[in-house]
């Protein structure tokens, strides 16, 4: 039970004077009844409020620093601007409370239920909110620097403009929540769940968000400078005007995301899922797309100089008029890709598979095409001056008017290729001779086939004439022919 004198004085104006005169006395307010009472500005520091009833109490501006509130009832209480530093709210039910601007540094909320409470502008730096129930809580403008929210439940919580620098939100489900303008710099957010969340203008510098879920999230103007977003999914997300600078986005999924005016500079996107993405609008710089899935992606007119595409899947990609000078495409799959008019000077395409690809009009001067496969590719008017085409395959490719001057075509395969008007080096003269021989043999074979066809038609005509003569001389055969002619056709 509470000390009757303490319980009486705390409701009187003399309480402040009494606390000043008795600084060493700890107020005993165990199981005190303060439901709905006005305790504005009261000094309850270090007070023992175990199992006290504070439901609906007005504690605006009160000092509860280091108070003991174990088992206290605080639902509906007003603690706006109150000093609750060091208070342990663990496992308490503090629903629908107002703690606007309250100081809660050093407090703990493990397993506490703050559903529907208002903590706008509150100071929650370094607070432990692990496993707390924070459904519908308003954290707008609150300072959660270094706070731990691991395992917390935050359905419909608002974090607009909140500061979560260095906060721990690993695995926290923030689906559909509003974090517009929030500051999550250096946050520990591995596997954070943010599908459908709003993060417009959010700062995520150097945040560790590996395996995070941003499905359909609104990330307009979000800043991921230096963040770890590897294995994250951004499918259908709105990334308009977002900034990805020096990020680790390995194996991240950007399929169907909106990348209008998005800035992608210095990003590591190895093994990223980018199938069908349109890169014409984003600002691109120094990307690494090793082993990335770029099937059907659009790069028309982009500057991809010195980019890395080793072993990337680029089937059907539209890369017309692209600058790929010095780019690395070793082992890339460009089957059916369109690179018409692109600049690939000094690019490396060692072992690249470009079957049925369109390289017409490309600049491949000094490019390395060792072991590349250009079977059935369109290489008309392509400039391959000084290119290394050793062991490359141009089988059935269209190389008409292509320029292979000074190119190394040792052991290259031009079988069945169209090389009319192509400029081949002296080392490839055997392919030109072979082409001439093939043309002669083909023409000879065609003439022989035509002759055989004419001879067959002559034999058929003579046979028909001979049969008619026999029928005219033999009445029996003439009657059979007439009966056959009268029979209905099937």
Beta strands, then each sheet from edge to edge (+ up, - down):
strand 1: 243-245
strand 2: 263-265
strand 3: 283-285
sheet 1: 1+ 2+ 3+
end
